[in-house]
Amino acid sequence: MMQKRLKIAKRILNPNTRALIVKIDEEMSKKEVLEYMINLVCENTDLIENKAEFSEKIFAREELGTTGIGRAVAVPHARCEDVKDIVFSVALLKNPISDYLTPDSENPKIVILVGAPKSKNSEYLKLLSNISKWFRNKENRDNIMLSKDRDELIVELLNIGE
């Protein structure tokens, strides 16, 4: 468990990856949030070889069915040949996304965008499963939603699973 947490911590605390964790104060639509997060990933990592293809895969996945998992959480995700390694971005929104469908009709305030190469399917599925488990916990969700800025958000993300 400690080894896994150190790996996650190194990813989150890397200067480039810190830029992928954001707090958004302005009101945005689902499309605007996804585009914003896709841009963050493309501008702050070298893991996406083709932004248009990655974006298309994220939006195509949303067409198959919503990635809103409920409890004010959404996990848009896609596997794509143009992704070199697993990448994720986390956004905490001040204003819930009103046009994002969820099973419980609770509009998302936490969005975790995940991209992965097709060659890392088992790691990708494990990450999605872990995200779902972590955010089922009310205390985890509440602590994240109470974060006042990026630094607090990072601390709360690192506290998940302790």
Disulfide bonds with the S-S distance in Angstrom:
none
